[in-house]
Amino acid sequence: MPKREIDLLVISDVHLGTYGCHARELLIYLKSIKPKKIILNGDIIDIWQFSKSYWPESHMKVVRRLMKFVSEGVPVYYLTGNHDEMLRKFSDLQIGSFNLVDKLVLDLDGKHKAWFFHGDVFDITMQHSKWLAKLGAVGYDTLIILNQMVNWGLTLMHQEKMSFSKRIKAKFKDAVKFINDFEQTAAELAGEKGYDYVICGHIHQPELRSITTSNGEVLYLNSGDWVENLTALEYHKGKWSIYKYLPALYMESSVDETDLLDLEDLQSKLDIKSMFEKFKIEY
């Protein structure tokens, strides 16, 4: 099947290294597209909850697929989030077509400016009670595991799957208010800076809508996540869209263990040793 070309891909909140991450589905999606530019908008690798005892092959293959894009010269921007905040000490690092930054502004078509950042700067819990935020992250991961077990049982009974976290968010007014405030604040700041688009992650809530600010209309976008929603943002020929992974679209696709691209020696194409030395990691 020919790969679908897109001008810009934005993904966030993949949380590689956690049980809730849908790495296999993301890998299938990445293999189906040919992006000209990629923005990884935070929380791609979950360093908060990273454990040497849990790093499945599918998670490594996602990393290799992204490295493959870099080896082909595709510009890849890794924007730091709160779960991978340890990388912020290396901000502005550039290796080939790979760029590590905290935020990014792009002129997409000569007319519209897009502002990209993860969005954790709006989270009061993150700013003042980081230990509580980390505790919440562990609780969220546990909720996802429990949800997967329940959905497994529902599937056996031919019942529709359910999402615990979505029900919780919908039930509690404070959660809905937080999301609305988050989106409005992001749009207001973008309007003040003269940006046309503001693109975030962090809240795991995919969205694409125009928001009225004191400085005019701003298009707010959120790439969602690859834990529950399995969504991404795509920009092609001047238009934005939310991509939603649907298993039915990939019935004949699989993550083949003998895939030549997965087994390819990327070290010969990427200066891996230099990369590790810059991150001060033992190679």
Secondary structure, DSSP 8 states (H G I E B T S, - for coil): ---EEESEEEE----BTSTT--HHHHHHHHHTEEES-EEEES-SB-STT-BTTB--HHHHHHHHHHHHHHHTT--EEEE--STTGGGGGGTTEEETTEEEESEEEEESSSS-EEEEE--GGG-HHHHH-HHHHHHHHHHHHHHHHHHHHHHHHHHHTT-----HHHHHHHH-HHHHHHHHHHHHHHHHHHHHHT-SEEEE-SS---EEEEEEETTEEEEEEE---TTTT-EEEEEETTEEEEEE--GGGGTT----TT-HHHHS-GGGTS-HHHHHHHTT---
